[in-house]
């Protein structure tokens, strides 16, 4: 890879000054001549100019009393999108094959189409980013962020502005839990943006538990939800003053369970799926909840609950040292693939059971874009897993060393 600054001398004054300021940031992460060429092609593409005009109308959705966007789509964003899309597309390739991609006009056109798609939703996708790293523009995270922010805006419209077209069942519980889930996902995105991996693991762990609770309760009876509220309050009080209500102690004794454990998950006895478990397989903890979710096959794949429990245990601060032996990029993909699945379920509940709206931002179907990014990320993740001792180790470590210095000043 050439690092010769003379390559900028062949550009006009505008590009020379622009890329001189970015050379320190992007050098070593992408071939500079390729970055310059793609930047010019995007900026000069008539479709890009049309997108800039269209987004002025689309962004009326982001009213100032809700969110202050603070900045527009610009040269920095274009460069970040080029770098991270190209990286995601070529991480599994050898240097030789990556070079061939960079010379292919067909690939360049495909990349431009991907970049223009990202440009259409840039404002909603990057509302909360610190704007200091490239992580925000990894396609999987980018589209999760766009969809999550869109859900937040729609939540605000339907709940706070009372625009719901029909009163949903379990409305208070659903509203409260959806809000918490959206906030947790946004927190994971922001922590990935600043590469705070330990903190990301902790928040992701709480997100898993919260999502499992919601997945189990969102369509349950008032009895089950009221039981959850009661036990949740009792568990909170027990953590602070060590006092467990007498009637919960009696219930625990009748169930043959320790009251300290029972106070945290005793509410699952009122779930519809609890009675389908054998006495031997019943347990009042997250694993017990996972067994119930395993049988909720109309919404999830087989063994969904058990898989979530394993993921939860892997994120334990005391045990995730072995997990952190994974490459950062590999771990990041694994986390956000699971977050994408959670978010898609949240979207399904919001659009079909609680409110009535689609997930189109302008002419962009956010679900469709997320599905495409998720499929591609799974291919890369599988390749990483199968090549741990081979090519990827060098490539990813190289990228990690480079990306650690990609801390940008305010643009």
ABEGO torsion letter per residue (X at the ends): XBABAAAAAABBAAAAAAAAAAAAAABGABBAAAAAAAAAAAAABAAAAAAAAAAAAAAAABBAAABBAGBBBBAAAAAAAAAAAAAAAAAABBAAAAAAAAABAAAAAAAAAAAAAAAAAAAAAAAABAGABAAAABAAAAAAAAAAAAAAAAAAAAAAAGABABBBBGAAAAAAAAAAAAAAAAAAAAAAAAGBAAAAAAAAAAAAAAAAAAAAAAABBAAAAAAAAAAAAAAAAAAAAGBBBAAAAAAAAAAGBBAAAAAAAAAAAABAAAAABBAAABBBBAAAAAAAAAABAAABBBGAAAAAAAAAAAABAAAAAAAAABBAAAAAAAAAAAAAAAAAAAAAAAAAAABBBBABBEABBAAAAAAAAAAAAAAAAAAAAAAAABAAAAAAAAAAAAAAABBBBBX
